Amino acid sequence: MLVDLESEVSSTLDGMRKDGVAFPDPADRATMESERNLTLRIRDRERKLKNKIQEALARIEDGTFGVCEVCEGEIGFARLEARPVTTLCINCKSEQEQDEEKHQTG
């Protein structure tokens, strides 16, 4: 996952350097800027994922991978398989989401 992310970042940067073309039409320029902003948001999310992957690798090294950081219980294999960078078991994650939902609606 880490290697794939780093490859994507490199190709995006190369593409953005080549996109330095000036568009005389304002609509074309706006489209290009919109696409560039979307690409930058995606890359920012990938940067955050890269950090999470590095943290997961560190947890593997120190023996805490697969242990919930809230309840210290075991994170289920299916959850780790679906989201290898997770730090919460399904119960703690569900509680976290419910709390977030209460704060947004309350």
C-alpha positions in Angstrom: 0.0 0.0 0.0 2.8 2.4 0.9 4.7 1.9 -2.3 1.5 2.4 -4.4 0.7 5.6 -2.6 4.3 7.0 -3.1 4.1 6.1 -6.8 0.7 7.9 -7.2 2.2 11.0 -5.5 5.1 11.1 -7.9 2.9 10.7 -10.9 0.6 13.5 -9.7 3.5 15.9 -9.2 4.8 15.1 -12.6 1.4 15.7 -14.1 0.9 19.0 -12.3 4.2 20.3 -13.6 3.2 19.5 -17.2 -0.2 21.1 -16.7 1.3 24.6 -16.6 -0.5 25.4 -19.8 -2.3 28.8 -19.8 -5.9 28.6 -20.9 -7.3 31.9 -22.4 -10.9 30.7 -22.0 -12.0 31.3 -18.4 -14.2 28.2 -18.4 -11.3 26.0 -19.4 -9.1 27.6 -16.8 -11.8 27.1 -14.1 -12.2 23.5 -15.1 -8.4 22.9 -14.9 -8.3 24.6 -11.5 -11.2 22.6 -10.2 -9.5 19.3 -11.4 -6.3 20.4 -9.8 -8.0 21.2 -6.5 -9.7 17.8 -6.5 -6.4 16.1 -7.2 -4.7 18.0 -4.3 -7.5 16.9 -1.9 -7.1 13.3 -3.0 -3.3 13.5 -2.5 -3.8 15.0 0.9 -6.0 12.1 1.9 -3.4 9.7 0.6 -0.7 11.5 2.6 -2.8 11.0 5.7 -3.2 7.3 4.8 0.5 7.0 4.3 1.0 8.2 7.8 -1.5 5.7 9.1 0.3 2.9 7.2 3.6 3.9 8.8 1.9 3.9 12.2 0.5 0.5 11.6 3.9 -0.8 10.6 5.3 0.6 13.8 2.5 -1.2 15.8 3.5 -4.4 14.1 7.1 -3.8 15.2 6.2 -3.1 18.8 3.6 -5.9 19.0 0.5 -3.7 19.4 -0.9 -4.2 16.0 -4.5 -5.6 16.2 -5.0 -4.3 19.7 -7.8 -1.7 20.2 -6.3 1.6 21.5 -9.5 2.3 23.6 -10.5 -1.0 25.2 -7.2 -2.8 24.6 -9.2 -5.8 23.2 -8.4 -7.7 20.1 -9.4 -6.2 16.8 -11.1 -8.8 14.7 -9.3 -10.3 11.7 -12.1 -9.4 9.3 -11.9 -5.7 10.4 -8.1 -5.7 10.1 -8.4 -7.3 6.7 -10.9 -4.6 5.5 -9.0 -1.7 7.1 -5.4 -2.7 8.1 -4.6 0.7 9.5 -7.5 0.7 12.0 -6.7 1.3 15.7 -10.2 0.6 17.0 -12.2 -2.6 17.4 -15.7 -2.6 15.8 -17.4 -1.9 19.1 -15.3 1.1 20.0 -15.5 2.4 16.4 -19.3 2.1 16.5 -19.4 4.0 19.8 -17.1 6.7 18.4 -19.3 7.2 15.3 -22.4 7.4 17.5 -20.8 10.0 19.7 -19.8 12.0 16.6 -23.4 11.7 15.3 -24.8 13.1 18.6 -22.4 16.1 18.5 -23.4 16.9 14.9 -27.1 16.7 15.5 -27.1 18.0 19.0 
